[in-house]
């Protein structure tokens, strides 16, 4: 049975680890938050409290080079938020305050699984407010070089189709189709790790990136193939991780979707561009309460034409 209410953590939970790009030791604490709070990061290393808060929001994304970076009006940033955002989505969390003593989320093992494990350890509780969903009514498409992403109406839930293409024989062409629910995310995507190519590491570090990357927190590929001694967690782990990133980036809307996303060669830039393009087209979507979300799109249009807004939150 579906629970249509908002959810938060039962109690706080702390973790620490190395940040992927800065290579710094970071401590992060997830706190329960009240109804309608949403997801916020708080930089505990920032002296002025009013400068320390950064909302997890599509429009606060300021950099998408190899990770998603958020920034508030005071120029305070937090980066590599996509894996913990995906874990919150997969754990059914709507409201949480994330305190962090640095500017980058710890990478853990390169996937969302460690964050989901921590959340499972403390538990999740339902709150006294219904959950809102974003129901897509019209198709929206964006392009970025060779990358294409489309979000379209879907009355059956959230469907995600992802394909990638890399020249390296260890990856090649991969496609993953996913009926996205909290259960399927945990079973099929949560363990998929970030990946990179060994020959690119030196250039990335010169650019201030991947300084904390290692075989302990990423799939690393060289000319011979996969360098990790234990190999891959899934035969198509790379495309599954891209799907994980999509979910984390899309959840910066603050809502779950009733939609079908098809994306070819996705990355953080086009993920954010798709969400911005969708939200900018006000007639392409509607916010509904989750218990009303599965009303067919044609009925929503009919209700709107008659001035009926009962299903709209």
C-alpha positions, -999 to +999 in steps of 0.1 A: +000+000+000+014+034-010+019+060+017+010+094+002+024+115+030+057+135+032+085+117+051+116+126+071+142+108+091+133+093+125+164+108+140+197+124+130+225+103+114+262+112+108+288+100+083+323+111+073+345+105+044+367+119+016+353+143-010+358+130-045+371+162-062+387+181-034+402+151-015+392+167+018+379+149+049+343+159+054+317+152+082+280+153+072+249+150+094+214+145+082+187+159+105+149+154+105+130+184+092+093+195+094+066+192+067+071+214+036+108+221+046+123+204+016+160+196+013+186+221+025+223+220+030+240+239+059+277+247+058+288+245+094+322+259+085+306+292+075+306+317+103+274+337+094+244+315+098+224+334+072+251+327+047+254+290+055+221+276+041+219+264+005+186+250-009+187+219-030+171+235-060+174+232-098+179+270-101+208+270-076+229+248-098+260+268-109+284+242-122+280+208-138+316+198-146+317+161-135+294+168-106+265+190-096+273+222-076+248+243-057+254+279-047+233+304-026+229+341-030+260+347-009+283+327-031+285+297-007+287+264-024+282+227-019+292+202-046+287+166-056+252+165-042+238+141-068+245+108-049+230+119-016+200+134-035+194+101-053+196+083-019+170+106-005+148+100-034+153+062-031+146+063+006+114+083+003+127+114+021+110+147+014+123+169+042+158+170+056+185+194+068+220+183+058+248+198+078+283+196+063+316+210+075+331+215+040+321+224+005+317+189-009+296+159+000+317+128+009+319+104-019+317+073+003+320+043-021+310+063-052+273+052-051+242+060-032+242+028-011+261+040+019+237+070+024+207+047+020+221+023+046+225+051+071+189+062+065+177+027+070+196+025+103+176+054+118+144+048+099+119+070+081+087+085+095+055+097+078+045+133+084+012+151+087+011+166+051+005+150+017+033+146-007+032+167-039+042+153-073+051+169-106+028+156-133+041+162-168+014+172-193+035+181-224+067+168-240+098+189-235+132+182-252+166+197-247+199+191-265+235+197-256+260+186-282+256+149-287+233+146-257+195+147-259+169+145-231+131+143-234+105+143-206+070+133-216+036+125-200+032+091-184+002+081-163+018+049-150+045+063-128+081+075-134+099+057-163+135+064-171+153+052-203+191+060-204+217+051-231+254+059-232+281+054-257+319+052-250+346+041-275+363+020-248+355-017-251+349-020-214+317+002-218+307+006-254+270+011-260+248+005-230+211+011-224+190+008-192+153+011-189+139+016-154+105+017-138+116+041-111+103+033-076+120+034-042+121-004-043+136-007-078+161+020-071+174+002-040+176-031-058+189-020-092+206+013-090+218+023-056+250+003-057+262+016-091+294+036-087+308+067-104+334+058-131+363+074-149+392+068-172+427+065-158+443+085-187+421+115-177+429+115-140+461+137-144+442+164-164+413+163-140+435+168-110+453+197-127+418+213-130+412+207-093+390+177-098+391+140-087+417+147-060+400+122-037+392+096-064+405+061-060+397+025-066+378+026-033+352+051-045+351+048-083+352+024-112+385+032-129+391+021-165+425+019-183+436+006-217+432-030-205+398-026-189+384-024-154+412-017-129+391-025-097+402-059-083+366-069-076+354-058-110+319-044-116+288-047-094+266-049-124+276-058-160+262-024-171+272-005-140+282+026-160+248+032-175+231+024-142+252+051-125+242+076-151+206+067-143+214+072-106+229+107-114+197+116-134+175+108-104+197+128-081+198+158-104+160+156-112+152+155-075+165+191-072+130+200-083+120+189-048+094+165-062+089+131-076+076+128-111+048+112-130+066+112-163+087+093-189+123+105-194+144+094-223+180+106-223+209+098-245+244+104-233+233+122-202+254+143-179+248+168-151+245+197-175+217+183-197+200+169-166+198+204-151+189+219-185+160+195-189+146+204-155+150+241-161+133+238-195+104+218-181+098+242-152+100+273-175+072+259-196+043+264-172+017+246-193+039+215-195+034+203-159+011+206-129+017+199-092-007+174-077-010+156-044+004+121-048-029+103-041-043+122-072-012+118-093-024+089-114-054+108-129-048+105-167-033+137-183-064+141-206-086+143-176-063+170-161-066+190-193-104+186-193-106+197-156-084+227-163-106+238-193-137+237-170-119+256-143-119+226-120-088+225-097-098+199-072-069+176-081-044+204-080-025+209-048 
